[in-house]
């Protein structure tokens, strides 16, 4: 999976949010597993040269997805 980009990671989060909105938890789990793998690869690859502002934005989006999931019926709280 060489070449993971921030755009790919953000796309993962968008896909995750859409799957959760559809209550398609199987797809959400798959997206989350792939996202985790790609995120770890990205961090290992860019290390200290990571674009911090972009990573902060992605982290904020992750928190929004998690907060949305907690508000959904049957979501984690």
Secondary structure, DSSP 4 states (H G I P E B T S, - for coil): -TT--HHHHHHHHHHHHHHHHTT-HHHHHHHHHHHHHHHHHHHHHHGGGS-HHHHHHHHHHHHHHHHHHHHSTT---
